[in-house]
Amino acid sequence: MSIWLNHDSKVIVQGLTGAEGTKHATKMLAAGTNIVGGVDARKAGTSVSIGGRELGVFGSVEEAMKET
């Protein structure tokens, strides 16, 4: 299976506000990944600061895709 990403790709992290999501998002941002937000149904409408970036939290992947 191939994954097609480039510098223009937008990435949404499911479970962004949890320990594992935050850990991996931090590493991905440090590597230059263009994270545009995350998904956590219980924390939708909030935002988190990771790696010096403020990332929106959405209730579903569909909502995150529409908003970003």
CHARMM-style PDB file with segment names, atoms N, HN, CA, C and O in Angstrom:
ATOM      1  N   MET     1       0.844  -1.174   0.000  1.00  0.00      PROA
ATOM      2  CA  MET     1       0.000   0.000   0.000  1.00  0.00      PROA
ATOM      3  C   MET     1       0.888   1.234   0.000  1.00  0.00      PROA
ATOM      4  O   MET     1       1.862   1.300   0.749  1.00  0.00      PROA
ATOM      5  N   SER     2       0.557   2.205  -0.832  1.00  0.00      PROA
ATOM      6  HN  SER     2      -0.234   2.150  -1.440  1.00  0.00      PROA
ATOM      7  CA  SER     2       1.311   3.453  -0.896  1.00  0.00      PROA
ATOM      8  C   SER     2       0.564   4.559  -0.170  1.00  0.00      PROA
ATOM      9  O   SER     2      -0.666   4.617  -0.185  1.00  0.00      PROA
ATOM     10  N   ILE     3       1.318   5.419   0.453  1.00  0.00      PROA
ATOM     11  HN  ILE     3       2.317   5.373   0.465  1.00  0.00      PROA
ATOM     12  CA  ILE     3       0.752   6.611   1.091  1.00  0.00      PROA
ATOM     13  C   ILE     3       1.314   7.813   0.355  1.00  0.00      PROA
ATOM     14  O   ILE     3       2.531   7.962   0.241  1.00  0.00      PROA
ATOM     15  N   TRP     4       0.438   8.668  -0.144  1.00  0.00      PROA
ATOM     16  HN  TRP     4      -0.550   8.546  -0.051  1.00  0.00      PROA
ATOM     17  CA  TRP     4       0.861   9.803  -0.937  1.00  0.00      PROA
ATOM     18  C   TRP     4       0.736  11.084  -0.127  1.00  0.00      PROA
ATOM     19  O   TRP     4      -0.354  11.637   0.017  1.00  0.00      PROA
ATOM     20  N   LEU     5       1.849  11.544   0.392  1.00  0.00      PROA
ATOM     21  HN  LEU     5       2.734  11.095   0.275  1.00  0.00      PROA
ATOM     22  CA  LEU     5       1.898  12.797   1.142  1.00  0.00      PROA
ATOM     23  C   LEU     5       2.986  13.676   0.564  1.00  0.00      PROA
ATOM     24  O   LEU     5       4.005  13.184   0.078  1.00  0.00      PROA
ATOM     25  N   ASN     6       2.765  14.977   0.619  1.00  0.00      PROA
ATOM     26  HN  ASN     6       1.938  15.376   1.014  1.00  0.00      PROA
ATOM     27  CA  ASN     6       3.813  15.916   0.247  1.00  0.00      PROA
ATOM     28  C   ASN     6       3.732  17.117   1.186  1.00  0.00      PROA
ATOM     29  O   ASN     6       2.953  17.097   2.139  1.00  0.00      PROA
ATOM     30  N   HSD     7       4.515  18.150   0.938  1.00  0.00      PROA
ATOM     31  HN  HSD     7       5.148  18.166   0.163  1.00  0.00      PROA
ATOM     32  CA  HSD     7       4.545  19.296   1.849  1.00  0.00      PROA
ATOM     33  C   HSD     7       3.227  20.064   1.900  1.00  0.00      PROA
ATOM     34  O   HSD     7       3.033  20.870   2.810  1.00  0.00      PROA
ATOM     35  N   ASP     8       2.320  19.842   0.957  1.00  0.00      PROA
ATOM     36  HN  ASP     8       2.478  19.188   0.217  1.00  0.00      PROA
ATOM     37  CA  ASP     8       1.017  20.513   0.950  1.00  0.00      PROA
ATOM     38  C   ASP     8      -0.069  19.683   1.635  1.00  0.00      PROA
ATOM     39  O   ASP     8      -1.180  20.176   1.829  1.00  0.00      PROA
ATOM     40  N   SER     9       0.224  18.447   2.003  1.00  0.00      PROA
ATOM     41  HN  SER     9       1.126  18.046   1.846  1.00  0.00      PROA
ATOM     42  CA  SER     9      -0.769  17.563   2.615  1.00  0.00      PROA
ATOM     43  C   SER     9      -1.175  18.085   3.993  1.00  0.00      PROA
ATOM     44  O   SER     9      -0.339  18.559   4.762  1.00  0.00      PROA
ATOM     45  N   LYS    10      -2.460  17.991   4.287  1.00  0.00      PROA
ATOM     46  HN  LYS    10      -3.139  17.606   3.662  1.00  0.00      PROA
ATOM     47  CA  LYS    10      -2.986  18.364   5.591  1.00  0.00      PROA
ATOM     48  C   LYS    10      -3.253  17.090   6.387  1.00  0.00      PROA
ATOM     49  O   LYS    10      -3.795  16.118   5.861  1.00  0.00      PROA
ATOM     50  N   VAL    11      -2.864  17.106   7.664  1.00  0.00      PROA
ATOM     51  HN  VAL    11      -2.424  17.896   8.092  1.00  0.00      PROA
ATOM     52  CA  VAL    11      -3.012  15.921   8.498  1.00  0.00      PROA
ATOM     53  C   VAL    11      -3.926  16.235   9.680  1.00  0.00      PROA
ATOM     54  O   VAL    11      -3.789  17.270  10.332  1.00  0.00      PROA
ATOM     55  N   ILE    12      -4.856  15.327   9.941  1.00  0.00      PROA
ATOM     56  HN  ILE    12      -4.968  14.486   9.411  1.00  0.00      PROA
ATOM     57  CA  ILE    12      -5.757  15.404  11.098  1.00  0.00      PROA
ATOM     58  C   ILE    12      -5.389  14.231  12.006  1.00  0.00      PROA
ATOM     59  O   ILE    12      -5.249  13.100  11.542  1.00  0.00      PROA
ATOM     60  N   VAL    13      -5.235  14.505  13.297  1.00  0.00      PROA
ATOM     61  HN  VAL    13      -5.349  15.424  13.674  1.00  0.00      PROA
ATOM     62  CA  VAL    13      -4.843  13.470  14.244  1.00  0.00      PROA
ATOM     63  C   VAL    13      -6.059  13.032  15.053  1.00  0.00      PROA
ATOM     64  O   VAL    13      -6.640  13.835  15.782  1.00  0.00      PROA
ATOM     65  N   GLN    14      -6.445  11.770  14.929  1.00  0.00      PROA
ATOM     66  HN  GLN    14      -5.973  11.117  14.337  1.00  0.00      PROA
ATOM     67  CA  GLN    14      -7.536  11.259  15.756  1.00  0.00      PROA
ATOM     68  C   GLN    14      -7.015  11.009  17.160  1.00  0.00      PROA
ATOM     69  O   GLN    14      -5.943  10.429  17.335  1.00  0.00      PROA
ATOM     70  N   GLY    15      -7.771  11.446  18.163  1.00  0.00      PROA
ATOM     71  HN  GLY    15      -8.641  11.917  18.021  1.00  0.00      PROA
ATOM     72  CA  GLY    15      -7.343  11.291  19.549  1.00  0.00      PROA
ATOM     73  C   GLY    15      -6.255  12.275  19.937  1.00  0.00      PROA
ATOM     74  O   GLY    15      -5.423  11.979  20.795  1.00  0.00      PROA
ATOM     75  N   LEU    16      -6.257  13.445  19.311  1.00  0.00      PROA
ATOM     76  HN  LEU    16      -6.933  13.685  18.614  1.00  0.00      PROA
ATOM     77  CA  LEU    16      -5.216  14.454  19.505  1.00  0.00      PROA
ATOM     78  C   LEU    16      -5.018  14.847  20.964  1.00  0.00      PROA
ATOM     79  O   LEU    16      -3.887  15.104  21.377  1.00  0.00      PROA
ATOM     80  N   THR    17      -6.068  14.899  21.741  1.00  0.00      PROA
ATOM     81  HN  THR    17      -6.987  14.690  21.405  1.00  0.00      PROA
ATOM     82  CA  THR    17      -5.955  15.396  23.114  1.00  0.00      PROA
ATOM     83  C   THR    17      -5.504  14.333  24.113  1.00  0.00      PROA
ATOM     84  O   THR    17      -5.206  14.657  25.263  1.00  0.00      PROA
ATOM     85  N   GLY    18      -5.451  13.090  23.697  1.00  0.00      PROA
ATOM     86  HN  GLY    18      -5.693  12.827  22.763  1.00  0.00      PROA
ATOM     87  CA  GLY    18      -4.988  12.019  24.582  1.00  0.00      PROA
ATOM     88  C   GLY    18      -3.468  11.968  24.643  1.00  0.00      PROA
ATOM     89  O   GLY    18      -2.787  12.630  23.859  1.00  0.00      PROA
ATOM     90  N   ALA    19      -2.945  11.192  25.564  1.00  0.00      PROA
ATOM     91  HN  ALA    19      -3.498  10.654  26.200  1.00  0.00      PROA
ATOM     92  CA  ALA    19      -1.499  11.109  25.762  1.00  0.00      PROA
ATOM     93  C   ALA    19      -0.763  10.642  24.505  1.00  0.00      PROA
ATOM     94  O   ALA    19       0.239  11.242  24.116  1.00  0.00      PROA
ATOM     95  N   GLU    20      -1.246   9.589  23.877  1.00  0.00      PROA
ATOM     96  HN  GLU    20      -2.060   9.101  24.193  1.00  0.00      PROA
ATOM     97  CA  GLU    20      -0.583   9.068  22.680  1.00  0.00      PROA
ATOM     98  C   GLU    20      -0.720  10.028  21.495  1.00  0.00      PROA
ATOM     99  O   GLU    20       0.240  10.248  20.756  1.00  0.00      PROA
ATOM    100  N   GLY    21      -1.909  10.594  21.320  1.00  0.00      PROA
ATOM    101  HN  GLY    21      -2.688  10.415  21.921  1.00  0.00      PROA
ATOM    102  CA  GLY    21      -2.114  11.540  20.233  1.00  0.00      PROA
ATOM    103  C   GLY    21      -1.224  12.765  20.372  1.00  0.00      PROA
ATOM    104  O   GLY    21      -0.642  13.231  19.392  1.00  0.00      PROA
ATOM    105  N   THR    22      -1.119  13.285  21.585  1.00  0.00      PROA
ATOM    106  HN  THR    22      -1.591  12.907  22.381  1.00  0.00      PROA
ATOM    107  CA  THR    22      -0.273  14.440  21.844  1.00  0.00      PROA
ATOM    108  C   THR    22       1.198  14.103  21.610  1.00  0.00      PROA
ATOM    109  O   THR    22       1.932  14.886  21.008  1.00  0.00      PROA
ATOM    110  N   LYS    23       1.620  12.942  22.084  1.00  0.00      PROA
ATOM    111  HN  LYS    23       1.024  12.306  22.573  1.00  0.00      PROA
ATOM    112  CA  LYS    23       3.016  12.520  21.916  1.00  0.00      PROA
ATOM    113  C   LYS    23       3.389  12.428  20.439  1.00  0.00      PROA
ATOM    114  O   LYS    23       4.421  12.947  20.014  1.00  0.00      PROA
ATOM    115  N   HSD    24       2.544  11.768  19.672  1.00  0.00      PROA
ATOM    116  HN  HSD    24       1.705  11.346  20.017  1.00  0.00      PROA
ATOM    117  CA  HSD    24       2.858  11.587  18.260  1.00  0.00      PROA
ATOM    118  C   HSD    24       2.707  12.880  17.469  1.00  0.00      PROA
ATOM    119  O   HSD    24       3.486  13.132  16.549  1.00  0.00      PROA
ATOM    120  N   ALA    25       1.718  13.701  17.810  1.00  0.00      PROA
ATOM    121  HN  ALA    25       1.086  13.496  18.556  1.00  0.00      PROA
ATOM    122  CA  ALA    25       1.561  14.986  17.132  1.00  0.00      PROA
ATOM    123  C   ALA    25       2.777  15.874  17.373  1.00  0.00      PROA
ATOM    124  O   ALA    25       3.219  16.574  16.462  1.00  0.00      PROA
ATOM    125  N   THR    26       3.316  15.854  18.577  1.00  0.00      PROA
ATOM    126  HN  THR    26       2.956  15.285  19.317  1.00  0.00      PROA
ATOM    127  CA  THR    26       4.505  16.642  18.900  1.00  0.00      PROA
ATOM    128  C   THR    26       5.681  16.214  18.015  1.00  0.00      PROA
ATOM    129  O   THR    26       6.396  17.057  17.473  1.00  0.00      PROA
ATOM    130  N   LYS    27       5.869  14.919  17.877  1.00  0.00      PROA
ATOM    131  HN  LYS    27       5.287  14.235  18.317  1.00  0.00      PROA
ATOM    132  CA  LYS    27       6.951  14.405  17.041  1.00  0.00      PROA
ATOM    133  C   LYS    27       6.718  14.728  15.566  1.00  0.00      PROA
ATOM    134  O   LYS    27       7.654  15.070  14.843  1.00  0.00      PROA
ATOM    135  N   MET    28       5.471  14.618  15.129  1.00  0.00      PROA
ATOM    136  HN  MET    28       4.711  14.340  15.716  1.00  0.00      PROA
ATOM    137  CA  MET    28       5.154  14.908  13.733  1.00  0.00      PROA
ATOM    138  C   MET    28       5.370  16.379  13.416  1.00  0.00      PROA
ATOM    139  O   MET    28       5.912  16.703  12.359  1.00  0.00      PROA
ATOM    140  N   LEU    29       4.958  17.281  14.310  1.00  0.00      PROA
ATOM    141  HN  LEU    29       4.518  17.017  15.168  1.00  0.00      PROA
ATOM    142  CA  LEU    29       5.176  18.712  14.099  1.00  0.00      PROA
ATOM    143  C   LEU    29       6.665  19.035  14.052  1.00  0.00      PROA
ATOM    144  O   LEU    29       7.103  19.838  13.228  1.00  0.00      PROA
ATOM    145  N   ALA    30       7.437  18.418  14.926  1.00  0.00      PROA
ATOM    146  HN  ALA    30       7.082  17.766  15.596  1.00  0.00      PROA
ATOM    147  CA  ALA    30       8.888  18.636  14.938  1.00  0.00      PROA
ATOM    148  C   ALA    30       9.533  18.188  13.624  1.00  0.00      PROA
ATOM    149  O   ALA    30      10.556  18.732  13.208  1.00  0.00      PROA
ATOM    150  N   ALA    31       8.928  17.199  12.981  1.00  0.00      PROA
ATOM    151  HN  ALA    31       8.097  16.757  13.319  1.00  0.00      PROA
ATOM    152  CA  ALA    31       9.443  16.690  11.714  1.00  0.00      PROA
ATOM    153  C   ALA    31       8.931  17.485  10.519  1.00  0.00      PROA
ATOM    154  O   ALA    31       9.335  17.230   9.385  1.00  0.00      PROA
ATOM    155  N   GLY    32       8.042  18.448  10.768  1.00  0.00      PROA
ATOM    156  HN  GLY    32       7.714  18.655  11.689  1.00  0.00      PROA
ATOM    157  CA  GLY    32       7.550  19.299   9.689  1.00  0.00      PROA
ATOM    158  C   GLY    32       6.207  18.916   9.111  1.00  0.00      PROA
ATOM    159  O   GLY    32       5.804  19.466   8.086  1.00  0.00      PROA
ATOM    160  N   THR    33       5.509  17.998   9.729  1.00  0.00      PROA
ATOM    161  HN  THR    33       5.837  17.551  10.561  1.00  0.00      PROA
ATOM    162  CA  THR    33       4.188  17.587   9.251  1.00  0.00      PROA
ATOM    163  C   THR    33       3.194  18.734   9.412  1.00  0.00      PROA
ATOM    164  O   THR    33       3.204  19.431  10.426  1.00  0.00      PROA
ATOM    165  N   ASN    34       2.348  18.925   8.422  1.00  0.00      PROA
ATOM    166  HN  ASN    34       2.340  18.359   7.598  1.00  0.00      PROA
ATOM    167  CA  ASN    34       1.354  19.991   8.434  1.00  0.00      PROA
ATOM    168  C   ASN    34       0.076  19.503   9.126  1.00  0.00      PROA
ATOM    169  O   ASN    34      -0.904  19.166   8.461  1.00  0.00      PROA
ATOM    170  N   ILE    35       0.092  19.466  10.457  1.00  0.00      PROA
ATOM    171  HN  ILE    35       0.888  19.740  10.997  1.00  0.00      PROA
ATOM    172  CA  ILE    35      -1.093  19.074  11.212  1.00  0.00      PROA
ATOM    173  C   ILE    35      -2.021  20.276  11.284  1.00  0.00      PROA
ATOM    174  O   ILE    35      -1.611  21.358  11.704  1.00  0.00      PROA
ATOM    175  N   VAL    36      -3.280  20.087  10.871  1.00  0.00      PROA
ATOM    176  HN  VAL    36      -3.613  19.209  10.530  1.00  0.00      PROA
ATOM    177  CA  VAL    36      -4.238  21.190  10.840  1.00  0.00      PROA
ATOM    178  C   VAL    36      -5.289  21.091  11.937  1.00  0.00      PROA
ATOM    179  O   VAL    36      -6.081  22.018  12.110  1.00  0.00      PROA
ATOM    180  N   GLY    37      -5.315  19.994  12.679  1.00  0.00      PROA
ATOM    181  HN  GLY    37      -4.671  19.241  12.539  1.00  0.00      PROA
ATOM    182  CA  GLY    37      -6.289  19.836  13.750  1.00  0.00      PROA
ATOM    183  C   GLY    37      -6.368  18.396  14.196  1.00  0.00      PROA
ATOM    184  O   GLY    37      -5.622  17.533  13.735  1.00  0.00      PROA
ATOM    185  N   GLY    38      -7.291  18.162  15.102  1.00  0.00      PROA
ATOM    186  HN  GLY    38      -7.898  18.863  15.477  1.00  0.00      PROA
ATOM    187  CA  GLY    38      -7.458  16.820  15.618  1.00  0.00      PROA
ATOM    188  C   GLY    38      -8.906  16.506  15.911  1.00  0.00      PROA
ATOM    189  O   GLY    38      -9.776  17.371  15.819  1.00  0.00      PROA
ATOM    190  N   VAL    39      -9.155  15.262  16.263  1.00  0.00      PROA
ATOM    191  HN  VAL    39      -8.448  14.559  16.338  1.00  0.00      PROA
ATOM    192  CA  VAL    39     -10.509  14.786  16.526  1.00  0.00      PROA
ATOM    193  C   VAL    39     -10.588  14.189  17.927  1.00  0.00      PROA
ATOM    194  O   VAL    39      -9.784  13.335  18.301  1.00  0.00      PROA
ATOM    195  N   ASP    40     -11.560  14.648  18.681  1.00  0.00      PROA
ATOM    196  HN  ASP    40     -12.213  15.341  18.377  1.00  0.00      PROA
ATOM    197  CA  ASP    40     -11.908  14.078  19.985  1.00  0.00      PROA
ATOM    198  C   ASP    40     -13.337  14.521  20.255  1.00  0.00      PROA
ATOM    199  O   ASP    40     -13.576  15.681  20.592  1.00  0.00      PROA
ATOM    200  N   ALA    41     -14.276  13.615  20.109  1.00  0.00      PROA
ATOM    201  HN  ALA    41     -14.082  12.674  19.835  1.00  0.00      PROA
ATOM    202  CA  ALA    41     -15.697  13.957  20.200  1.00  0.00      PROA
ATOM    203  C   ALA    41     -16.066  14.631  21.521  1.00  0.00      PROA
ATOM    204  O   ALA    41     -16.940  15.497  21.550  1.00  0.00      PROA
ATOM    205  N   ARG    42     -15.407  14.243  22.611  1.00  0.00      PROA
ATOM    206  HN  ARG    42     -14.697  13.540  22.587  1.00  0.00      PROA
ATOM    207  CA  ARG    42     -15.734  14.824  23.919  1.00  0.00      PROA
ATOM    208  C   ARG    42     -15.179  16.232  24.111  1.00  0.00      PROA
ATOM    209  O   ARG    42     -15.648  16.975  24.973  1.00  0.00      PROA
ATOM    210  N   LYS    43     -14.182  16.599  23.311  1.00  0.00      PROA
ATOM    211  HN  LYS    43     -13.800  15.996  22.611  1.00  0.00      PROA
ATOM    212  CA  LYS    43     -13.545  17.907  23.484  1.00  0.00      PROA
ATOM    213  C   LYS    43     -13.707  18.786  22.247  1.00  0.00      PROA
ATOM    214  O   LYS    43     -12.952  19.740  22.054  1.00  0.00      PROA
ATOM    215  N   ALA    44     -14.696  18.461  21.411  1.00  0.00      PROA
ATOM    216  HN  ALA    44     -15.309  17.687  21.568  1.00  0.00      PROA
ATOM    217  CA  ALA    44     -14.947  19.232  20.198  1.00  0.00      PROA
ATOM    218  C   ALA    44     -15.202  20.695  20.534  1.00  0.00      PROA
ATOM    219  O   ALA    44     -15.856  21.010  21.528  1.00  0.00      PROA
ATOM    220  N   GLY    45     -14.680  21.580  19.699  1.00  0.00      PROA
ATOM    221  HN  GLY    45     -14.148  21.324  18.892  1.00  0.00      PROA
ATOM    222  CA  GLY    45     -14.870  23.009  19.896  1.00  0.00      PROA
ATOM    223  C   GLY    45     -13.779  23.658  20.732  1.00  0.00      PROA
ATOM    224  O   GLY    45     -13.779  24.876  20.912  1.00  0.00      PROA
ATOM    225  N   THR    46     -12.861  22.872  21.236  1.00  0.00      PROA
ATOM    226  HN  THR    46     -12.861  21.883  21.089  1.00  0.00      PROA
ATOM    227  CA  THR    46     -11.751  23.429  22.002  1.00  0.00      PROA
ATOM    228  C   THR    46     -10.518  23.463  21.110  1.00  0.00      PROA
ATOM    229  O   THR    46     -10.589  23.132  19.926  1.00  0.00      PROA
ATOM    230  N   SER    47      -9.409  23.857  21.673  1.00  0.00      PROA
ATOM    231  HN  SER    47      -9.352  24.126  22.634  1.00  0.00      PROA
ATOM    232  CA  SER    47      -8.145  23.812  20.951  1.00  0.00      PROA
ATOM    233  C   SER    47      -7.047  23.400  21.920  1.00  0.00      PROA
ATOM    234  O   SER    47      -7.200  23.517  23.136  1.00  0.00      PROA
ATOM    235  N   VAL    48      -5.945  22.920  21.371  1.00  0.00      PROA
ATOM    236  HN  VAL    48      -5.821  22.825  20.383  1.00  0.00      PROA
ATOM    237  CA  VAL    48      -4.792  22.531  22.179  1.00  0.00      PROA
ATOM    238  C   VAL    48      -3.546  23.172  21.585  1.00  0.00      PROA
ATOM    239  O   VAL    48      -3.460  23.386  20.375  1.00  0.00      PROA
ATOM    240  N   SER    49      -2.602  23.471  22.432  1.00  0.00      PROA
ATOM    241  HN  SER    49      -2.672  23.298  23.414  1.00  0.00      PROA
ATOM    242  CA  SER    49      -1.329  24.020  21.992  1.00  0.00      PROA
ATOM    243  C   SER    49      -0.285  22.912  22.045  1.00  0.00      PROA
ATOM    244  O   SER    49       0.017  22.372  23.109  1.00  0.00      PROA
ATOM    245  N   ILE    50       0.259  22.585  20.873  1.00  0.00      PROA
ATOM    246  HN  ILE    50       0.013  23.023  20.008  1.00  0.00      PROA
ATOM    247  CA  ILE    50       1.271  21.534  20.775  1.00  0.00      PROA
ATOM    248  C   ILE    50       2.399  22.056  19.901  1.00  0.00      PROA
ATOM    249  O   ILE    50       2.164  22.521  18.785  1.00  0.00      PROA
ATOM    250  N   GLY    51       3.604  21.980  20.400  1.00  0.00      PROA
ATOM    251  HN  GLY    51       3.795  21.603  21.306  1.00  0.00      PROA
ATOM    252  CA  GLY    51       4.755  22.407  19.613  1.00  0.00      PROA
ATOM    253  C   GLY    51       4.682  23.852  19.179  1.00  0.00      PROA
ATOM    254  O   GLY    51       5.180  24.208  18.112  1.00  0.00      PROA
ATOM    255  N   GLY    52       4.062  24.693  20.000  1.00  0.00      PROA
ATOM    256  HN  GLY    52       3.657  24.403  20.867  1.00  0.00      PROA
ATOM    257  CA  GLY    52       3.947  26.107  19.664  1.00  0.00      PROA
ATOM    258  C   GLY    52       2.849  26.440  18.675  1.00  0.00      PROA
ATOM    259  O   GLY    52       2.743  27.582  18.228  1.00  0.00      PROA
ATOM    260  N   ARG    53       2.031  25.457  18.327  1.00  0.00      PROA
ATOM    261  HN  ARG    53       2.118  24.529  18.690  1.00  0.00      PROA
ATOM    262  CA  ARG    53       0.910  25.693  17.399  1.00  0.00      PROA
ATOM    263  C   ARG    53      -0.402  25.447  18.110  1.00  0.00      PROA
ATOM    264  O   ARG    53      -0.527  24.521  18.911  1.00  0.00      PROA
ATOM    265  N   GLU    54      -1.364  26.274  17.812  1.00  0.00      PROA
ATOM    266  HN  GLU    54      -1.263  27.026  17.161  1.00  0.00      PROA
ATOM    267  CA  GLU    54      -2.718  26.122  18.349  1.00  0.00      PROA
ATOM    268  C   GLU    54      -3.521  25.305  17.342  1.00  0.00      PROA
ATOM    269  O   GLU    54      -3.717  25.729  16.203  1.00  0.00      PROA
ATOM    270  N   LEU    55      -3.986  24.123  17.774  1.00  0.00      PROA
ATOM    271  HN  LEU    55      -3.827  23.779  18.699  1.00  0.00      PROA
ATOM    272  CA  LEU    55      -4.696  23.216  16.879  1.00  0.00      PROA
ATOM    273  C   LEU    55      -6.140  23.054  17.337  1.00  0.00      PROA
ATOM    274  O   LEU    55      -6.397  22.812  18.516  1.00  0.00      PROA
ATOM    275  N   GLY    56      -7.078  23.187  16.411  1.00  0.00      PROA
ATOM    276  HN  GLY    56      -6.870  23.384  15.453  1.00  0.00      PROA
ATOM    277  CA  GLY    56      -8.481  23.012  16.719  1.00  0.00      PROA
ATOM    278  C   GLY    56      -8.831  21.549  16.926  1.00  0.00      PROA
ATOM    279  O   GLY    56      -8.236  20.657  16.320  1.00  0.00      PROA
ATOM    280  N   VAL    57      -9.809  21.321  17.795  1.00  0.00      PROA
ATOM    281  HN  VAL    57     -10.293  22.045  18.286  1.00  0.00      PROA
ATOM    282  CA  VAL    57     -10.286  19.965  18.067  1.00  0.00      PROA
ATOM    283  C   VAL    57     -11.720  19.863  17.556  1.00  0.00      PROA
ATOM    284  O   VAL    57     -12.560  20.701  17.881  1.00  0.00      PROA
ATOM    285  N   PHE    58     -11.994  18.844  16.766  1.00  0.00      PROA
ATOM    286  HN  PHE    58     -11.311  18.162  16.502  1.00  0.00      PROA
ATOM    287  CA  PHE    58     -13.291  18.672  16.125  1.00  0.00      PROA
ATOM    288  C   PHE    58     -13.967  17.404  16.619  1.00  0.00      PROA
ATOM    289  O   PHE    58     -13.322  16.519  17.180  1.00  0.00      PROA
ATOM    290  N   GLY    59     -15.276  17.329  16.403  1.00  0.00      PROA
ATOM    291  HN  GLY    59     -15.800  18.048  15.948  1.00  0.00      PROA
ATOM    292  CA  GLY    59     -16.052  16.195  16.870  1.00  0.00      PROA
ATOM    293  C   GLY    59     -16.003  14.978  15.972  1.00  0.00      PROA
ATOM    294  O   GLY    59     -16.301  13.867  16.411  1.00  0.00      PROA
ATOM    295  N   SER    60     -15.629  15.177  14.712  1.00  0.00      PROA
ATOM    296  HN  SER    60     -15.386  16.079  14.356  1.00  0.00      PROA
ATOM    297  CA  SER    60     -15.559  14.062  13.764  1.00  0.00      PROA
ATOM    298  C   SER    60     -14.546  14.397  12.678  1.00  0.00      PROA
ATOM    299  O   SER    60     -14.182  15.558  12.492  1.00  0.00      PROA
ATOM    300  N   VAL    61     -14.098  13.378  11.970  1.00  0.00      PROA
ATOM    301  HN  VAL    61     -14.394  12.435  12.122  1.00  0.00      PROA
ATOM    302  CA  VAL    61     -13.174  13.595  10.855  1.00  0.00      PROA
ATOM    303  C   VAL    61     -13.872  14.411   9.773  1.00  0.00      PROA
ATOM    304  O   VAL    61     -13.263  15.291   9.164  1.00  0.00      PROA
ATOM    305  N   GLU    62     -15.135  14.122   9.537  1.00  0.00      PROA
ATOM    306  HN  GLU    62     -15.629  13.408  10.032  1.00  0.00      PROA
ATOM    307  CA  GLU    62     -15.890  14.874   8.526  1.00  0.00      PROA
ATOM    308  C   GLU    62     -15.894  16.370   8.857  1.00  0.00      PROA
ATOM    309  O   GLU    62     -15.650  17.199   7.981  1.00  0.00      PROA
ATOM    310  N   GLU    63     -16.165  16.710  10.103  1.00  0.00      PROA
ATOM    311  HN  GLU    63     -16.363  16.037  10.815  1.00  0.00      PROA
ATOM    312  CA  GLU    63     -16.183  18.113  10.531  1.00  0.00      PROA
ATOM    313  C   GLU    63     -14.790  18.736  10.381  1.00  0.00      PROA
ATOM    314  O   GLU    63     -14.661  19.865   9.909  1.00  0.00      PROA
ATOM    315  N   ALA    64     -13.768  18.009  10.777  1.00  0.00      PROA
ATOM    316  HN  ALA    64     -13.873  17.092  11.161  1.00  0.00      PROA
ATOM    317  CA  ALA    64     -12.399  18.520  10.669  1.00  0.00      PROA
ATOM    318  C   ALA    64     -12.020  18.774   9.206  1.00  0.00      PROA
ATOM    319  O   ALA    64     -11.363  19.768   8.899  1.00  0.00      PROA
ATOM    320  N   MET    65     -12.426  17.895   8.324  1.00  0.00      PROA
ATOM    321  HN  MET    65     -12.960  17.087   8.574  1.00  0.00      PROA
ATOM    322  CA  MET    65     -12.122  18.058   6.908  1.00  0.00      PROA
ATOM    323  C   MET    65     -12.831  19.290   6.340  1.00  0.00      PROA
ATOM    324  O   MET    65     -12.247  20.036   5.554  1.00  0.00      PROA
ATOM    325  N   LYS    66     -14.073  19.500   6.732  1.00  0.00      PROA
ATOM    326  HN  LYS    66     -14.548  18.894   7.370  1.00  0.00      PROA
ATOM    327  CA  LYS    66     -14.827  20.659   6.244  1.00  0.00      PROA
ATOM    328  C   LYS    66     -14.224  21.964   6.740  1.00  0.00      PROA
ATOM    329  O   LYS    66     -14.156  22.940   5.993  1.00  0.00      PROA
ATOM    330  N   GLU    67     -13.782  21.990   7.999  1.00  0.00      PROA
ATOM    331  HN  GLU    67     -13.837  21.197   8.606  1.00  0.00      PROA
ATOM    332  CA  GLU    67     -13.290  23.221   8.614  1.00  0.00      PROA
ATOM    333  C   GLU    67     -11.841  23.550   8.278  1.00  0.00      PROA
ATOM    334  O   GLU    67     -11.426  24.704   8.389  1.00  0.00      PROA
ATOM    335  N   THR    68     -11.079  22.560   7.873  1.00  0.00      PROA
ATOM    336  HN  THR    68     -11.417  21.623   7.782  1.00  0.00      PROA
ATOM    337  CA  THR    68      -9.685  22.823   7.598  1.00  0.00      PROA
ATOM    338  C   THR    68      -9.383  22.691   6.126  1.00  0.00      PROA
ATOM    339  OT1 THR    68      -8.239  22.881   5.711  1.00  0.00      PROA
TER     340      THR     68
END
